[in-house]
């Protein structure tokens, strides 16, 4: 069996997929699906101001071909396949310096999931979770509480905003203490920077 990474770049373009010679067998082709057919295809642009990830993405390339000024790339990272459409740039030399181009359409959720997997494979770290996860929801509330306190809101106003109306300060000052804990958590998250906010 011919490994995918040894298959030469195709010169065929267009269609729902980038079609191959039907005379070739499946061990000699590495299909490239278009963004119209596959919602997991990520559109990216080079970003010179982004910090490099220190990894040359071209070393993961299985196939790459150009069509209409876009480089269509298939990457294999730790056994997982990713498809990138590089707009106004080339894969060679990117070193992770890229920005994602997202449209708010039917593909958005799939693309966000794919970005998480892609970043996880590149960095070896956990990526952004679903915002409905309980642990990140609490961190979001803590940041909102910190913002409100910074803007001059009282502990009571914060408690009402975060958990709704109720007895103040609550039995054993429970509502007041909860508001204080949220503000303290928000302050810690702000001081530690963005990654701890998203890391489990």
Secondary structure, 3 states (H helix, E strand, C coil): CCCHHHCCCCCCCCCCECCCCCCCCHHHCCCCECCCCCCCCEEEEECCCCCCCCCCHHHHEEEEEEECCEEEEEEEECCEEEEEEEECCCCCCCCCCEEEECCCCCCHHHHHHHHHHHHHHHHCCCCCCCCCCHHHHHHHHHHHHHHHHHCCCCHHHHHHHHHCCCCCCCHHHHHHHHHHHHHHHHHHHHHHCHHHHHCC
